[in-house]
Amino acid sequence: MSAQSTVHGPQSTAVSRFTFHVLRFTHHASPRFPLSAFRFSVTAFTLLEVMIASGIFFLAVFSILALVSNSLRNANTLRRPEVDAGMAAALIIGQTNTLTEGSLGGDVGDWYPDYSWDSQSSEVDTNGLWQVDIVVNRRGHQKPVDAISIWVYSPDSKGSMSQPLGAPGRR
């Protein structure tokens, strides 16, 4: 049927389909075109069609929610990296640029309040070469977060090997 097809009521009044739908949706009946004169065909979805459409809709919504949840979890792990032992090495070497034999410890800073570091420094040879072992721990955990052993050349630092042979503390 074309858009200009006509609808006939019981009183044989010819009305275009456009006029019929305008009358039907605006609910303005007139004596010339009473709404009761037209046959309305009511079409609707069956319960099975509604259930299938609802199932597809909820499947899509839950798939999107799972994708968003995984993306947020991945973004959260990327947001705050774990503390690296190199950060503690920068704190140890960067403060005075000299080393002393023995152990040191401290916290990593305001950015990581639950983390602390411990270091053990020892002179390796008389030429100013030092070995610094650094371990980073997290409060409440037994296992260290990170550990590193670095070699540092620091000729200004004085250790037991750089002292004269008869000095106390010389190995």
Secondary structure, 3 states (H helix, E strand, C coil): CCCCCEEECCCCCEEEHHHHHHHHHHCCCCCCCCHHHCCCCCCCCCHHHHHHHHHHHHHHHHHHHHHHHHHHHHHHHHHCCCCCHHHHHHHHHHHHCCCCCEEEEEECCCCCCCEEEEEEEEECCCCCEEEEEEEEEECCCCCCCEEEEEEEECCCCCCCCCCCCCCCCCC
